[in-house]
Amino acid sequence: MKEFLQTRKFKLWVAWLFVFLCALAIFLVVPLARRIQTFVSDHWGRALFGYAVLLAVGVAFILILYLLIFRFKIRSPSNFLWLAAVTVLYVYFILKLWSVPEEAVHFLEYGLLGFFLFRALKFHFHEKCIYFIAFLSGSLVGIFDEILQWMVPLRYWDIRDVGLNALSSALFQIALWKGIKPKTISPKIRIKSIKVISILFGINLILLGLCLSNTPQRVASYSKICASLSFLKKEEVMNRFRHKIKDSDIGQFYSLLKVEELRRQDKEKTMVNAIIIKEWKDKKFKEFRRHYSSLDHPFLYELRAHLELRNRSMAKGQIATSIKDKKNYFLAAYKENLILEKYFGHTLKKASGRWNKRQLLQISSLIDKNQPYSSPMSFGATIPFSEFTVWITIAAFLMIIIALNILLTKRVNFNYSLLKRRK
């Protein structure tokens, strides 16, 4: 038994067991995260999360320095400089998240996962590609972590958190690569390792693309096919692709609907939508969007949002003391009114929401009507790209990866055949 415990096979299984347990712990925290946050916030304050992560980073830095100096007898200034640089970056990003300090826990989770991944991968890879493989493996776990969060009630998928997970994985591997520089890692690169990197990178890209394509409409589609997935329709939106609408008279604004769909709903559902807008006219937008969310009623939601911005800008412009501020507010009010007139006009008229000529003259004399305008209304869309652009970009990256692998394989095969001829 003692001999088996010292075998390479046993050590390999133990190393991967730690990876599995660390990833499992990350996933198990997801449904409990809100309770933990509430408990810690109520008893010690939210800032405790930030301080705890800062403390962990500080302890890790001191421990690694101790090991380098006294155990590995390394005195190279470059090692210390790289470690210090990575530590500073950790601290910088943690402080950047101080308004939501619980987000800093990502650095702790994925730093620890990166350590266990490196230990396990050492049994399979002995060249510097190991750092990229560990980084991409950690990033992949990070995407699955966010997918799980989306499936859990009161949690949501956030592309920023996917980035934080990847960033933490990258920083830890840089610390290992340039700061610790393990002697067992060779600078040579094998084709096998490059292929593994390519596969992992491709999986990361495709999975991320699938997440971005998981729009409310797509969730509704596959929920119809598989009834057991219908609970996902109640979850927060994973992503919505917004459409950039350019107009020579306005500038540009974003919508969850295409121009044709906006105009179709404006004509075909005029009376129904107008009645709803009139009924909710005197109620706060916060209450309105609870009943008519951008997910279920995008046309109504956008109409009310543009109305809100138009009226608020007008009110602020009227009380503004600075000429510059007054012009900016009036420009926003004028352009938002144009959006309403051109794309929601029929409903606006029936809902008695149109401005009279006196109101328009009041502001048009103070502004430059030809000045371009970009409406700040984004309607919660996570990325400003179309689905087509996302998948074309992913396809381009995948083609480049495949081409590079083919070229490298051909080059290796050519060198091998040349060597055989010489022999």
C-alpha positions, 0 to 999 in steps of 0.5 A: 500500500505504501509503495502504491501511495508513492507511485506516479499513478496515485499522485496523478489521480490525487492531483486531478482530484484536487482540480475536481474538488476545487471546481466542484466547490466553485460550482456548489457556492453558486446557489449559496452565494446570495445567502453568504453575501447577505450574511457577511454584509449584515454582520461585518459589511461587504468590504470584508470580501475585498479585505479577505482577498487582499489578505490572501494575495498578500499571504500568497506573495510572501509565501512564494517569496519565502519559498523562492529565497530559502527553499529553492535558493533563487536570487534572480531579480527578474523573478521578484519583479515579475511576482511583484508586478502580478501582485500589483495587478491583482491588487489593482483589479481588486480595488477596481471592484471595490464598489462590489467587493464580493466580485473580487472572490473570483480572483481567489477561486480561479487563482487556486484552481490555476494552482491545482490545474498546473500541478495536475497538468505537470504529469502530462506536459513538461514544456511552457505550453502548460501555462496556456493549457492551464489558463484555457482550462481555468477559463473554460471552468469559468464559463461553465460557472457563469452558465450555472449561475444563469440557471440558478434563480436570482443569479445571472450570466455576466460576460464581465464575470467570464472575463474576471475568471479568465483574468484571474487564471491568466495572472496566476499562470503568469506568476508561475511562468515568469515569477517562479519559473519551475525548473521542470518546465522545458522551453521546448514546444511539442506539436501535441501541446499546440493541438491541445491549446488549439482544441481548448481555445476553440471550445472556449470560443464556441461555448462563449458564442453559444452563451451569447446566442442564448437570447430570450427568443432562442430559450423560448424555442428550445423550451417548446421542444423540451418542456423540462427546460421551460423553467429557463424562461423565468431566468434573467436574460443571458444575452440580447443582440441589439440593433443599431439604427442609424437615421440621418435626422437623429443620429443613432439609437439601439433597439431590441427590434429591427426597424421593420418590426418597430414599424409593424407593431406601431401600425398593427397594435396601435390601439392596444399599445396606446391604451396601455401607455395612457393607463400607465402614464402617471405611474413610475417607469420602475413600476411599468417595467415590472409589468412590461419588461423588455423581454416580453414587451420590447416595443412597449418598454422602448416606447416608454423608455424613450418617453421617459428620457424625452420628458426628463431631458426637457424638464432638466433643460428648463431648469438648467442655469448653464447655457451649455447644459440647457442646450445638451438637455434640449438636444436630447429631448428634441432627438428623443422626440424625433425617435418617438415620432418616426418609429413609434408615431402612430401609438404616440399619437393615440396615446396623446403623447405628441408634443405640440408646435409650441413645445418644439419651438421652445427648444429647437431655437436653442439647438443645432438640429443637425448635430448627431445624437446617440441615444443612451438607451441600450436596454440591457444588451450585453454586447453591441454586436450582431449575432452574425458578427459574433459567429463570423469572428469565431469562425475566422479564429477557428479557421486561423487555428486550423490553418496554423495546426496544418502548417505546423504538422506539415513542417514537422513531417517535412523536417522528419522526412528530411532527417530520415533521408540524411540518415 
